[in-house]
Amino acid sequence: THENVVAELSFGFWTALLNKHYETSLWPRLLKTTFPRCPRTNRTRTFTSRRFTEVRRLRNRISHHEPIWYWQTIAETHRDVLDAISWLSPVSIAIATELDRFPQVLAQRP
């Protein structure tokens, strides 16, 4: 079913849709409806592509059990991830914020 196809697509697939290749074909019509809560000044294909590439990079490092504590900008990246979630869904950001343990874990890092 089409639901199964969508569910099986990787995060990399979705973030690749924000690449420059699709700038004129997809994003002039879809940017506002895809990221309705993104501030207008940031609602560009370039800005959202950078943000979601950063989210994917962090997710991949964590998924591969690589250390991220040495990242000088880890707290900023965390904030950017929450921002990106908030652009998509108020329900998702509420859940993510409620379950978020990052500030406590960061405070305990070596």
C-alpha positions as a printed Julia matrix, in Angstrom:
110×3 Matrix{Float64}:
  0.0    0.0    0.0
  1.08   3.58  -0.37
  1.13   3.92   3.43
  3.71   1.14   3.64
  5.84   2.72   0.93
  5.88   6.06   2.74
  6.63   4.39   6.09
  9.59   2.5    4.62
 11.3    5.57   3.14
 14.42   6.64   4.99
 15.01   9.94   6.73
 17.74  10.52   4.16
 15.15  10.27   1.39
 12.97  12.93   2.99
 15.85  15.31   3.65
 17.13  14.8    0.07
 13.83  16.23  -1.15
 15.07  19.55   0.25
 18.12  19.5   -2.05
 18.65  22.23  -4.63
 17.59  19.84  -7.39
 13.95  20.29  -6.3
 14.1   24.04  -5.69
 11.96  25.03  -8.66
  9.84  21.9   -9.05
  8.65  21.25  -5.5
  9.35  24.04  -3.1
  7.78  27.15  -4.6
  4.37  25.53  -4.02
  5.02  23.27  -1.03
  7.29  25.13   1.39
  4.54  27.0    3.22
  2.22  23.99   3.55
  5.03  21.58   4.48
  6.54  23.84   7.15
  3.57  25.96   8.23
  5.06  27.0   11.56
  8.52  27.89  10.25
  9.11  31.64  10.66
  8.6   33.4    7.33
 12.11  34.83   7.37
 13.53  31.29   7.57
 11.03  29.58   5.29
 13.32  29.0    2.33
 14.4   25.77   0.71
 18.04  26.53   1.55
 17.39  27.23   5.24
 15.16  24.2    5.78
 17.57  21.97   3.86
 20.46  23.03   6.1
 18.38  22.52   9.23
 17.15  19.05   8.33
 20.59  18.01   7.1
 21.9   18.99  10.54
 19.12  16.96  12.19
 19.93  13.95   9.98
 23.65  14.27  10.73
 23.03  14.21  14.49
 20.55  11.34  14.17
 23.03   9.3   12.13
 25.87   9.87  14.61
 23.65   8.76  17.48
 22.24   5.8   15.54
 25.77   4.57  14.82
 26.71   4.92  18.51
 29.31   7.57  17.77
 30.29  10.06  20.46
 28.65  13.48  20.17
 29.8   15.05  23.44
 32.81  16.65  21.82
 30.55  18.71  19.52
 31.01  22.32  20.53
 27.53  23.18  19.28
 25.59  20.21  20.66
 23.23  22.35  22.78
 22.53  24.6   19.79
 21.97  21.58  17.56
 19.5   20.19  20.09
 17.62  23.49  20.05
 17.62  23.42  16.24
 16.17  19.9   16.24
 13.31  21.0   18.49
 12.75  24.02  16.26
 12.51  21.79  13.18
 10.02  19.52  14.91
  7.92  22.53  15.87
  7.71  23.63  12.22
  5.98  20.38  11.35
  3.56  19.63  14.15
  2.43  21.17  17.44
  1.54  17.69  18.71
  4.98  16.3   17.88
  6.84  19.17  19.54
  4.68  18.81  22.67
  5.55  15.11  22.88
  9.23  15.68  22.1
  9.49  18.41  24.73
  7.77  16.27  27.33
 10.07  13.29  26.69
 13.25  15.33  26.17
 15.98  14.37  28.66
 18.8   16.09  26.79
 19.19  19.11  29.13
 19.62  16.83  32.17
 22.0   14.49  30.36
 24.04  17.41  29.0
 24.38  18.86  32.49
 25.95  15.58  33.65
 28.4   15.13  30.8
 32.04  14.61  31.69
